[in-house]
């Protein structure tokens, strides 16, 4: 449905996009995740037609829309939801949702069905944007975009202004609507958890190019390098020496995926590690506890490891000074280099 091939973009003499390529199958959801300033929004604007790529092509449903012959934004079959929703403040919900529809289609029944599609009460149709919550405003913006039956939906950090609980609920609601409607979707975000939970395919962007593209689980468990692994979530990093499929560390021998032998950073995800209280000799000592509400950060010290952070449930927390061992599930990944704490 959507194909971006070797797209570059130069703004004010600076190359913002550097040969970006990816394909989004029809009806699927892709997320582009990266830090602020990495080129995410510029890429989205090139797909929408608000920016023209310096080189490369954008193809939607088999039709090249940016390249040899540029197609204007309103003829691309693209819906765009901005970070702030961009609702018209002087129009009611009904007016916003119906904006762009032919007059004959702006019926109460049509507006009500669109509001229901994004889990909004049709009774809100007479309200103005300032009378709605942030989550409701975002869903009105989505209903307005869906009303035009786009082939591709582009979401530019649409949940970033919402509080944590509302953000998760709105994201789940919008994701369900888009999948039920079979709309090919691209989300750009700087929130790693949001990208991993929302999309079928995730592209990690840095410095105007993609570091890695793949399924969320693949990226999280098989990040191409240590910087990407760190960006996608919390890591536990140990110095080690790899021999075959085993890494020798201060916490004992750990299985690793096939890699080159020698010194390396041994990376685990916190979910792989469980603390085991030991009555005899143990690998580490609990230095301190940091309260996180539903879980606790337990900071450990061991020979050659100044600090190591492990999450544990709040109802099963060891005490400072207690000796513990680590139980590891699954294989670690070895990367060349030194741990962050070294």
Secondary structure, DSSP 8 states (H G I E B T S, - for coil): -EEEEEEEEEETTEEEEEEEEEEE-TT-EEEEE--TTSSHHHHHHHHHTSS--SEEEEEETTEEEESSS---GGGTTEEEE-TT----TTSBHHHHHHTTS-GGG--HHHHHHHHHHTT--GGGGG-BGGGS-HHHHHHHHHHHHHHTT-SEEEEESTTTTS-HHHHHHHHHHHHHHHHHHT-EEEEEES-HHHHHHH-SEEEEEETTEEEEEE-HHHHHHS-SSHHHHHHHS--EEEEEEEETTEEEETTEEEEB-S--SEEEEEEE-GGGEEEEE-SS--SEEEEEEEE-SSEEEEEEEETTEEEEEEEEETTS---TT-EEEEEE-S-BEEESS--TT-
